[in-house]
Amino acid sequence: MLQPRVYHAYRAILLPDCALWSGDGAVQKAVATAWEGSGLAHPSVAEIRKRLAELPR
């Protein structure tokens, strides 16, 4: 049986993609906040930030 910890890094890199595809604003905001200052430019995080910036405040 495979241990779930084997996939943690793999899931972490896919999480922004899944959040973007979900369309859930709360999840997208949480992902954008978690990725602040990470130094890793993830295309889905950039798109999430763009979409969040376009929302009316």
Secondary structure as a PSIPRED ss2 file (coil, helix, strand):
# PSIPRED VFORMAT (PSIPRED V4.0)

   1 M C   1.000  0.000  0.000
   2 L C   1.000  0.000  0.000
   3 Q C   1.000  0.000  0.000
   4 P H   0.000  1.000  0.000
   5 R H   0.000  1.000  0.000
   6 V H   0.000  1.000  0.000
   7 Y H   0.000  1.000  0.000
   8 H H   0.000  1.000  0.000
   9 A H   0.000  1.000  0.000
  10 Y H   0.000  1.000  0.000
  11 R H   0.000  1.000  0.000
  12 A H   0.000  1.000  0.000
  13 I H   0.000  1.000  0.000
  14 L H   0.000  1.000  0.000
  15 L H   0.000  1.000  0.000
  16 P H   0.000  1.000  0.000
  17 D H   0.000  1.000  0.000
  18 C H   0.000  1.000  0.000
  19 A H   0.000  1.000  0.000
  20 L H   0.000  1.000  0.000
  21 W H   0.000  1.000  0.000
  22 S H   0.000  1.000  0.000
  23 G C   1.000  0.000  0.000
  24 D C   1.000  0.000  0.000
  25 G H   0.000  1.000  0.000
  26 A H   0.000  1.000  0.000
  27 V H   0.000  1.000  0.000
  28 Q H   0.000  1.000  0.000
  29 K H   0.000  1.000  0.000
  30 A H   0.000  1.000  0.000
  31 V H   0.000  1.000  0.000
  32 A H   0.000  1.000  0.000
  33 T H   0.000  1.000  0.000
  34 A H   0.000  1.000  0.000
  35 W C   1.000  0.000  0.000
  36 E C   1.000  0.000  0.000
  37 G C   1.000  0.000  0.000
  38 S C   1.000  0.000  0.000
  39 G C   1.000  0.000  0.000
  40 L C   1.000  0.000  0.000
  41 A C   1.000  0.000  0.000
  42 H C   1.000  0.000  0.000
  43 P H   0.000  1.000  0.000
  44 S H   0.000  1.000  0.000
  45 V H   0.000  1.000  0.000
  46 A H   0.000  1.000  0.000
  47 E H   0.000  1.000  0.000
  48 I H   0.000  1.000  0.000
  49 R H   0.000  1.000  0.000
  50 K H   0.000  1.000  0.000
  51 R H   0.000  1.000  0.000
  52 L H   0.000  1.000  0.000
  53 A H   0.000  1.000  0.000
  54 E H   0.000  1.000  0.000
  55 L C   1.000  0.000  0.000
  56 P C   1.000  0.000  0.000
  57 R C   1.000  0.000  0.000
